Amino acid sequence: METRFRKYKPEDFLPVRDFLVANYRGFEYAVNWDLVRWNYARYFAAPMLGAWGCGETAEVVPDATGRKSTEAIRLWEKSIVLWVSEKEGIVGVVCPDEYVPWHPSFGQAFLQRRPDYEHLLPEMLAYAEQTFVGKGVTRIYVGAHDGALEAVATRRGFVRDKKPCLHYLEYDLRDLPETNLPPGYRFQSMAEDNDLERRRKVFGLSFKHRDPNEWPTVFSYEELQRAPDYRKDLDVVVVGPDGEYVACTIGWVDVYNKLATVEPVGSLQIGMGREVVMEGLRRVAALGAKVARMDSNLKFYEKIGFERKFPIYRWVKEA
């Protein structure tokens, strides 16, 4: 079980994606990212946040050219490391999520591993402590069932928050409800009309950003659409009677695990968030997904039928 440690390279994106897919159900309860978060971190979070620069303070006006977004992608890639077995290939990964210094999430680390390589956790966590430090602390997130990582984190001086910050949620995709859109409203996907200006507008307004300078850039959406597991027909909006987008989400499917995620979700009108999520769920179910999952603390998802499976805690260590 000898392994070698090495830096991530851009050409490792698909091998890491395949590693995550192959090991997602290797544990009784999920401990690793799914393929969605891996796609989203590289192809949307990094270019979106990077548009406001990679400094300690966010710039007021985003760079629409893509230059700063590309710098953020390279910064994200340079922070990632792999543990590789000659026989098994990739067996461990440490990576960040939202990774620009001005963002509140800077300093978060995520440890992905095969179930038979948990002996690497001390080394993986040591790397995380050295590399991912935001405002003087390193943060990791651990499911309540993940005793192996809890034990290592405790030995290394991490302290668990008293209350969970997230819950792992699931939705059984059998017997999905029919659409309940009011007259004059309709679903539309980016495969039908790839209007990125309106797409970034509904996303920004849904998250209470009225200033267009606070919306994701068009470049960010162009980059997202390059993600290997992104599908335009699963990037769904609700179009209102006036032709404006009033809700949005993206469906993602892991065919191997018959698993799906529908996020992020945004809505400008009461009830439209539920409708766009249900349409996303119907579309991923039609592609073979049996269960949809979500990490969230929002009551919205539980109100529309997602069920809590286990809590997720933040663990923090001062540098």
JOCORUR-V970010 format. One record per pair of residues at least 12 apart in sequence whose ideal C-beta (glycine too) atoms are under 7 Angstrom apart, sorted by the first residue. I is the first residue (numbers start at 0). J is the second residue. D is the distance in Angstrom with one decimal. If there is no record, write none. Layout:
I/J/D + I/J/D
This chain:
0/84/6.8 + 0/116/7.0 + 1/84/7.0 + 2/82/4.6 + 2/83/6.1 + 2/84/5.0 + 2/90/6.0 + 2/119/6.8 + 3/83/5.5 + 4/80/6.3 + 4/82/5.7 + 5/80/6.9 + 5/81/5.7 + 5/83/6.4 + 6/80/5.8 + 7/76/5.9 + 7/79/3.6 + 7/80/6.2 + 7/81/5.7 + 9/76/5.9 + 11/81/6.7 + 12/41/6.5 + 13/227/6.5 + 14/88/6.9 + 14/89/5.8 + 15/37/6.5 + 15/89/6.2 + 15/92/5.8 + 16/34/5.3 + 16/37/5.5 + 16/227/6.8 + 18/88/7.0 + 18/89/4.3 + 18/92/7.0 + 19/31/5.7 + 19/32/5.7 + 19/33/6.6 + 19/34/5.6 + 19/37/5.7 + 19/111/6.4 + 20/34/5.5 + 20/253/5.9 + 20/255/5.1 + 20/256/6.5 + 22/113/5.3 + 23/256/5.5 + 24/256/5.8 + 25/113/6.4 + 25/114/4.5 + 26/114/5.6 + 28/142/6.0 + 28/144/4.7 + 28/309/5.9 + 29/167/6.5 + 30/142/6.0 + 30/145/5.1 + 31/111/4.4 + 32/109/6.4 + 32/111/6.0 + 33/253/6.1 + 33/258/6.5 + 33/260/6.5 + 34/228/5.6 + 34/253/5.2 + 35/251/4.2 + 35/260/4.4 + 38/226/4.4 + 38/227/6.7 + 38/228/4.9 + 38/229/6.6 + 40/75/7.0 + 40/96/5.5 + 41/72/6.8 + 41/75/6.7 + 42/222/5.4 + 42/223/5.1 + 42/225/6.1 + 42/226/3.7 + 43/219/6.2 + 43/222/6.9 + 43/223/4.3 + 44/96/6.6 + 44/97/5.2 + 45/71/4.8 + 45/72/4.7 + 45/75/4.5 + 45/98/6.7 + 46/68/3.7 + 46/71/6.4 + 46/72/6.0 + 46/218/6.4 + 46/219/4.7 + 46/222/4.4 + 47/215/4.6 + 47/219/4.1 + 48/71/6.2 + 48/97/5.9 + 48/99/4.8 + 48/102/5.7 + 49/67/5.3 + 49/68/4.3 + 49/70/6.1 + 49/71/2.3 + 49/72/6.7 + 49/99/5.9 + 50/62/5.2 + 50/67/5.8 + 50/68/5.1 + 50/216/4.8 + 50/219/6.4 + 52/67/5.6 + 53/67/6.9 + 53/70/5.7 + 53/71/5.6 + 53/74/5.7 + 53/99/5.1 + 53/100/6.4 + 54/100/6.3 + 54/101/6.2 + 55/100/5.2 + 55/101/5.8 + 56/101/5.4 + 57/101/4.5 + 59/212/6.6 + 60/212/5.4 + 61/212/6.2 + 61/216/5.4 + 63/216/5.1 + 63/217/6.8 + 63/218/6.4 + 65/218/4.0 + 68/218/5.6 + 68/219/6.4 + 68/222/6.9 + 71/99/5.5 + 74/98/6.4 + 75/95/6.6 + 75/98/4.7 + 78/95/5.6 + 78/98/6.2 + 78/130/6.0 + 79/92/6.8 + 79/93/6.9 + 79/94/4.5 + 80/93/5.4 + 80/126/5.9 + 82/119/5.5 + 90/112/6.7 + 90/113/4.7 + 90/116/4.4 + 91/111/6.7 + 91/112/4.6 + 91/116/5.8 + 91/119/4.9 + 91/123/5.8 + 92/111/4.3 + 93/108/6.0 + 93/110/5.6 + 93/123/5.1 + 93/126/5.4 + 93/127/5.5 + 94/109/5.6 + 95/107/6.0 + 95/108/6.3 + 95/131/5.8 + 96/109/6.4 + 105/133/3.8 + 106/131/5.4 + 106/132/5.3 + 106/133/2.3 + 106/134/6.6 + 106/136/5.9 + 106/137/5.8 + 106/138/5.7 + 107/131/6.4 + 107/138/4.9 + 108/127/3.6 + 108/131/4.0 + 108/137/6.2 + 108/139/5.5 + 110/123/4.9 + 110/124/6.7 + 110/127/6.8 + 110/139/6.8 + 110/148/6.6 + 117/147/4.7 + 120/147/6.2 + 120/148/6.0 + 120/151/4.5 + 121/151/5.5 + 124/151/5.6 + 124/152/6.7 + 124/155/5.7 + 127/139/6.6 + 128/316/6.5 + 132/318/4.8 + 135/317/5.9 + 135/318/5.2 + 136/315/5.3 + 136/316/6.5 + 136/317/5.4 + 136/318/6.5 + 137/316/5.2 + 137/318/6.7 + 138/313/5.7 + 138/315/5.3 + 139/152/6.5 + 139/157/6.8 + 139/314/5.0 + 140/311/5.5 + 140/313/5.7 + 141/311/7.0 + 141/312/5.6 + 141/314/5.7 + 142/167/6.6 + 142/309/5.6 + 142/311/5.3 + 143/309/5.2 + 143/310/4.9 + 143/312/6.6 + 144/309/5.7 + 152/314/4.9 + 155/316/6.9 + 156/316/5.4 + 157/314/4.2 + 157/315/6.5 + 157/316/4.5 + 158/314/6.7 + 158/315/5.8 + 159/312/5.1 + 159/314/5.1 + 160/312/5.7 + 160/313/4.8 + 163/310/3.5 + 163/311/5.8 + 163/312/5.3 + 164/296/6.4 + 164/311/6.5 + 164/312/6.7 + 164/313/4.8 + 165/294/4.8 + 165/295/6.2 + 165/296/5.3 + 165/311/4.2 + 166/295/6.8 + 166/296/6.3 + 166/307/4.8 + 166/310/5.4 + 166/311/6.6 + 167/292/6.8 + 167/294/5.9 + 167/308/4.7 + 167/309/5.2 + 167/311/6.3 + 168/292/6.6 + 168/293/4.4 + 168/295/6.1 + 168/300/5.4 + 168/301/6.9 + 168/305/3.9 + 168/306/6.4 + 168/307/6.0 + 168/308/6.8 + 169/290/5.5 + 169/291/6.9 + 169/292/5.2 + 169/305/6.5 + 169/306/5.7 + 169/308/5.6 + 170/280/6.6 + 170/290/6.9 + 170/291/4.3 + 170/304/5.6 + 170/305/4.8 + 171/290/6.3 + 172/280/6.1 + 172/284/4.2 + 172/288/5.8 + 172/289/5.7 + 172/290/6.2 + 172/291/6.1 + 175/277/6.6 + 175/280/5.7 + 175/281/5.3 + 175/284/6.1 + 176/277/6.1 + 178/274/6.8 + 178/278/6.5 + 179/274/6.4 + 180/274/5.8 + 183/240/3.6 + 184/237/5.8 + 184/238/6.8 + 184/239/5.9 + 184/240/6.8 + 185/238/5.3 + 186/235/5.8 + 186/237/6.2 + 186/278/5.1 + 187/236/5.5 + 187/238/5.1 + 188/231/6.1 + 188/232/4.9 + 188/234/5.8 + 188/235/5.2 + 189/231/4.2 + 189/234/4.1 + 190/231/3.9 + 190/232/4.2 + 193/231/6.6 + 195/217/4.8 + 195/220/4.7 + 195/221/7.0 + 196/217/6.8 + 197/244/5.2 + 198/220/6.0 + 198/247/6.9 + 199/214/4.7 + 199/215/5.0 + 199/217/6.5 + 199/220/6.1 + 200/214/6.4 + 201/236/6.4 + 201/244/3.9 + 201/247/5.0 + 201/265/6.2 + 201/267/6.8 + 202/214/6.6 + 202/215/6.0 + 202/247/6.1 + 202/265/5.4 + 203/215/6.9 + 204/267/5.8 + 205/247/6.8 + 205/265/2.6 + 205/266/5.8 + 205/267/6.0 + 206/265/6.2 + 228/251/6.1 + 233/249/6.1 + 233/250/3.6 + 233/251/6.9 + 233/279/6.8 + 233/282/5.6 + 233/283/6.8 + 234/249/4.9 + 235/248/5.8 + 235/250/6.9 + 235/275/5.9 + 235/278/5.5 + 235/279/5.5 + 235/282/7.0 + 237/271/5.1 + 237/274/6.1 + 237/275/5.2 + 245/266/6.9 + 245/267/4.8 + 245/268/4.9 + 245/271/5.2 + 246/265/6.5 + 246/266/4.2 + 246/267/6.7 + 246/268/7.0 + 246/271/3.8 + 246/272/5.8 + 246/274/6.8 + 246/275/4.1 + 247/265/5.0 + 247/275/6.4 + 248/261/5.3 + 248/262/6.5 + 248/263/6.8 + 248/264/4.5 + 248/275/4.9 + 248/276/5.9 + 248/279/4.8 + 249/262/6.8 + 250/279/4.1 + 250/282/5.3 + 250/283/4.5 + 252/283/5.1 + 252/286/5.0 + 252/288/5.3 + 254/287/6.0 + 257/287/5.8 + 257/288/5.5 + 257/289/4.4 + 258/288/6.2 + 258/290/5.8 + 258/292/6.3 + 259/283/3.7 + 259/288/3.7 + 259/291/4.6 + 260/291/6.3 + 260/292/6.0 + 260/293/6.5 + 261/276/5.5 + 261/279/3.8 + 261/280/5.9 + 261/283/6.8 + 261/291/5.9 + 262/293/6.4 + 264/276/5.7 + 272/299/6.6 + 273/303/4.9 + 276/303/6.2 + 293/305/5.9 + 294/311/6.4
